[in-house]
Amino acid sequence: MRLKNWKNLFFCILLTSSGGTWCCIRVNAAESAITDVWHPNNLVTTQVTHEQLCHELEQKAINSLCKLSSKSHPLDSRMPLNLAQQTPETTQIPDKTEEPTDTQKQNDPPQLESQPNNVPISPSDSKEQLLNLPELEYSQRRERLIELLRSPKQPFESDSDRELGLRVRLRPLEQQPLPPTEQPVPKFKPIGYLQGRVGYFQTSNIFSSNDNPIEDGLIISGLTLASTYFPLGSKTFVNGSIDGNLIRYINQSQYHYNQVRFNLNIYQQLSQRMYGEISWSNQQLFYANSSDRFDSFKAGDRFLNENSLQLSLGRRDPLTSRLTLDSFYQLSVNFADPQSRNRIINSFWVSLNYYLQKPLQVGIDYQMSLSDFTQRDREDEFYRLFGHLNYQISDTINMNMEAGVSLGSSTAENIDFDGWFFTINYSFQLGRF
């Protein structure tokens, strides 16, 4: 009977070996209880009880394994890779009495059977602890993942491109158009200007007459259209101008006349203080009113057309920080209609200037002019000594005053230049272009 009991015990161990070591321990405990209560008179009863107990233990072990397998496989399939790697490969706790089991039987999924409600689960079971711990971590990670998916993502960043890092986030900055840079406004460089002027001239001998000097005054108003100095070289410049003036007498209204003048100049810088200039000018004078006297004329008649070629030399010498000395010489050859006005003029002019302050300048001038008429026997000597005042009101407005005496003589009997004079001129710039 003892041999048969051991066979039954071995059979139970084989059936329950895949269920874990705790089943074998319970079977051994049951066998020990049977052996303790064995008696010859109760052989049959003991055998039946023993078989029923083994059968019940076997059924409970199988059901327990099915439950544990059904819990472990879905969890393993849902666990992320990192949690699966954290789970120890050995899920069974080794026992001293545990025998080697078949690996193939452990990998086979157990049959799904209804699990009895009365199967006890030991709190100290290590397999349940290992399975419950990843389950808790997995639920927490899943909640964090859901919150991360629901939270708004940063622009221009996706999960698939997250490994690109900073390069992905900088891509929009590279594609953004550069802010429009403000182009520097080119400074306006005029090529010409329009200037107006109004002047008054008063003298004691308006017609330079030796027989009957007449004191009168002139009102001069006009416009000048001039170009700036265009460079022809590093020190060579050219400019031109057109002047139009209305000249009116205060008392001798029958002699009003108009003036038109064209000028073209080539300027050459000879040194730091000296310059030269070659000029051409054309002057035309027209009667403004008609006259029925002995020398009758009509308004608009031209009474002088004169072309002049001029060669000039100028120099400026600074004596102090505010005092300068300007000197000027000019040779002029004039061709006129009528030809009786043809002449050669040598002029010399010197001016001592003092700058009281930046816009105000005062000075004293001396002017000498020698004229030689080529078509008749006439020579004139003309001298002027005067003081001047220049006041620069603004960048476009200037005022000039002169007062002095004029001296001179002529080989012609009726010509005399002696007298005094006063003049004031007001010039203003009307615009640039």
PETANOR-V683719 format. One record per pair of residues at least 6 apart in sequence whose ideal C-beta (glycine too) atoms are under 8 Angstrom apart, sorted by the first residue. I is the first residue (numbers start at 1). J is the second residue. Records with the same first field share a line. If there is no record, write none. Layout:
BEGIN
I: J + J
END
This chain:
BEGIN
1: 38 + 43 + 47
4: 47
5: 31 + 34 + 35 + 47 + 50
8: 50 + 51 + 54
9: 27 + 28 + 31 + 54
11: 54
12: 27 + 54 + 57 + 58
13: 24 + 27 + 99
15: 58 + 61 + 62
16: 23 + 24 + 27 + 57 + 58 + 61 + 62
17: 23 + 24 + 99 + 101 + 102
18: 65 + 101 + 102 + 105 + 106
19: 61 + 62 + 64 + 65
20: 61 + 64 + 65 + 92 + 127
21: 92 + 93 + 95 + 97 + 98
22: 122 + 125
23: 57 + 60 + 61 + 64
24: 97 + 98
25: 95 + 97
26: 57
27: 54 + 57
28: 97
30: 50 + 53 + 54 + 57
31: 50
34: 46 + 49 + 50 + 53
37: 46
38: 46
39: 46
60: 116 + 119
62: 110 + 111 + 113
63: 113 + 114 + 115 + 116 + 119
64: 115 + 119
65: 110
66: 110 + 111 + 112 + 113 + 115
67: 115 + 119
68: 127 + 128 + 131
69: 109 + 110
70: 110 + 112
71: 131
72: 91 + 131
73: 109
75: 131 + 134 + 135 + 138
76: 84 + 87
78: 138
79: 87 + 134 + 138
80: 138 + 141
83: 134 + 137 + 138 + 141
86: 134
87: 130 + 134
88: 130
91: 127 + 130
92: 98 + 127
93: 126 + 127
121: 128
122: 128
154: 169
155: 172
156: 168 + 169 + 171 + 172
157: 168 + 169
161: 168
162: 168
188: 432
190: 228 + 432 + 433
191: 227 + 228 + 230 + 433
192: 225 + 226 + 227 + 228 + 432 + 433
193: 226 + 228 + 429 + 430 + 431 + 432 + 433
194: 223 + 224 + 225 + 429 + 430 + 431 + 432 + 433
195: 223 + 224 + 225 + 226 + 427 + 428 + 429 + 430
196: 221 + 222 + 223 + 224 + 427 + 428 + 429 + 430
197: 220 + 221 + 222 + 223 + 224 + 425 + 426 + 427 + 428
198: 219 + 220 + 221 + 425 + 426
199: 219 + 220 + 221 + 423 + 424 + 425 + 426
200: 217 + 218 + 219 + 220 + 423 + 424 + 425
201: 217 + 218 + 220 + 421 + 422 + 423
202: 215 + 216 + 217 + 218 + 421 + 422 + 423
203: 215 + 216 + 217 + 406 + 419 + 420 + 421 + 422
204: 213 + 215 + 419 + 420 + 421
205: 213 + 214 + 215 + 416 + 417 + 418 + 419
206: 214 + 215 + 216 + 217 + 218 + 249 + 252
207: 213 + 214
208: 415 + 416 + 417 + 419
209: 414 + 415 + 416
210: 413 + 414 + 415 + 416
211: 414
213: 416 + 419
214: 251 + 252
216: 249 + 250 + 251 + 252
217: 249 + 250 + 251
218: 247 + 248 + 249 + 250
219: 247 + 248 + 250
220: 245 + 246 + 247 + 248 + 425
221: 245 + 246
222: 243 + 244 + 245 + 246 + 259
223: 243 + 244 + 430
224: 241 + 242 + 243 + 244
225: 241 + 242
226: 239 + 240 + 241 + 242
227: 239 + 240 + 241
228: 239
229: 237 + 238 + 239 + 267
230: 237 + 238 + 239
231: 237
232: 238 + 266
235: 268 + 269
236: 266 + 267 + 268 + 269
237: 266 + 267 + 268
238: 264 + 265 + 266 + 267
239: 264 + 265 + 267
240: 262 + 263 + 264 + 265
241: 262 + 263
242: 260 + 261 + 262 + 263
243: 259 + 260 + 261 + 262 + 263
244: 258 + 259 + 260 + 261
245: 258 + 259 + 260 + 261
246: 258 + 259 + 288
247: 256 + 257 + 258 + 259
248: 256 + 288
249: 255 + 256
253: 289
254: 289 + 291 + 293
256: 287 + 288 + 289
257: 285 + 286 + 287 + 288 + 303
258: 285 + 286 + 288
259: 283 + 284 + 285 + 286
260: 283 + 284 + 286
261: 281 + 282 + 283 + 284
262: 281 + 282
263: 279 + 280 + 281
264: 279 + 280 + 281
265: 277 + 278 + 279
266: 277 + 278 + 279
267: 275 + 276 + 277
268: 275 + 276 + 277 + 278
269: 275
270: 276
273: 315 + 316 + 317
274: 313 + 314 + 315
275: 313 + 314 + 315
276: 311 + 312 + 313 + 314
277: 310 + 311 + 312 + 313 + 314
278: 309 + 310 + 311 + 312
279: 308 + 309 + 310 + 311 + 312
280: 307 + 308 + 309 + 310
281: 307 + 308 + 310
282: 305 + 306 + 307 + 308
283: 304 + 305 + 306 + 307 + 308
284: 302 + 304 + 305 + 306
285: 302 + 303 + 304
286: 300 + 301 + 302 + 303
287: 297 + 298 + 299 + 300 + 301 + 302 + 303
288: 299
289: 299
290: 296 + 297 + 298 + 299
291: 297
297: 303
304: 336 + 337 + 338 + 341
305: 336 + 337
306: 334 + 335 + 336 + 337 + 341
307: 334 + 335 + 336
308: 332 + 333 + 334 + 335
309: 332 + 333
310: 330 + 331 + 332 + 333
311: 330 + 331 + 332
312: 328 + 329 + 330 + 331
313: 328 + 329 + 330
314: 326 + 327 + 328 + 329
315: 326 + 327 + 328
316: 324 + 325 + 326
317: 324 + 325 + 326 + 327
318: 324
319: 325
322: 354 + 355 + 356
323: 352 + 353 + 354 + 355
324: 352 + 353 + 355
325: 350 + 351 + 352 + 353
326: 350 + 351 + 352 + 353
327: 348 + 349 + 350 + 351
328: 347 + 348 + 349 + 350 + 351
329: 346 + 347 + 348 + 349
330: 345 + 346 + 347 + 349
331: 344 + 345 + 346
332: 344 + 345 + 346 + 347
333: 344
334: 341 + 342 + 343 + 344 + 345
335: 342
336: 342 + 343
339: 375
340: 373 + 375 + 376
341: 373 + 375
342: 373 + 374 + 375
343: 371 + 372 + 373 + 374
344: 371 + 372 + 374
345: 369 + 370 + 371 + 372
346: 369 + 370
347: 367 + 368 + 369 + 370
348: 367 + 368 + 369
349: 365 + 366 + 367 + 368
350: 365 + 366
351: 363 + 364 + 365 + 366 + 388
352: 363 + 364 + 365
353: 361 + 362 + 363
354: 361 + 362 + 363
355: 361
356: 362
358: 392
359: 391 + 392 + 393
360: 389 + 390 + 391 + 392
361: 389 + 390 + 391
362: 387 + 388 + 389 + 390
363: 387 + 388 + 390
364: 385 + 386 + 387 + 388
365: 384 + 385 + 386 + 387 + 388 + 402 + 404
366: 383 + 384 + 385
367: 382 + 383 + 384 + 385 + 386
368: 381 + 382 + 383 + 384
369: 380 + 381 + 382 + 383
370: 379 + 380 + 381 + 382
371: 378 + 379 + 380 + 382
372: 379
373: 379 + 380
377: 411
378: 410 + 411 + 412
379: 410 + 411
380: 408 + 409 + 410 + 411 + 412 + 415 + 417
381: 408 + 409 + 410
382: 406 + 407 + 408 + 417
383: 406 + 407 + 408 + 417
384: 404 + 405 + 406 + 407
385: 404 + 405 + 407
386: 402 + 403 + 404 + 405 + 421
387: 402 + 403 + 404
388: 400 + 401 + 402
389: 400 + 401
390: 398 + 399 + 400
391: 398 + 399 + 400
392: 398
393: 399
395: 429
396: 428 + 429
397: 426 + 427 + 428 + 429
398: 426 + 427 + 428
399: 424 + 425 + 426 + 427
400: 424 + 425 + 426 + 427
401: 423 + 424 + 425
402: 421 + 422 + 423 + 424
403: 421 + 422 + 423
404: 420 + 421
405: 419 + 420 + 421
406: 417 + 418 + 419 + 420 + 421
407: 417 + 418
408: 416 + 417 + 418
409: 415 + 416 + 417
410: 416 + 417
END
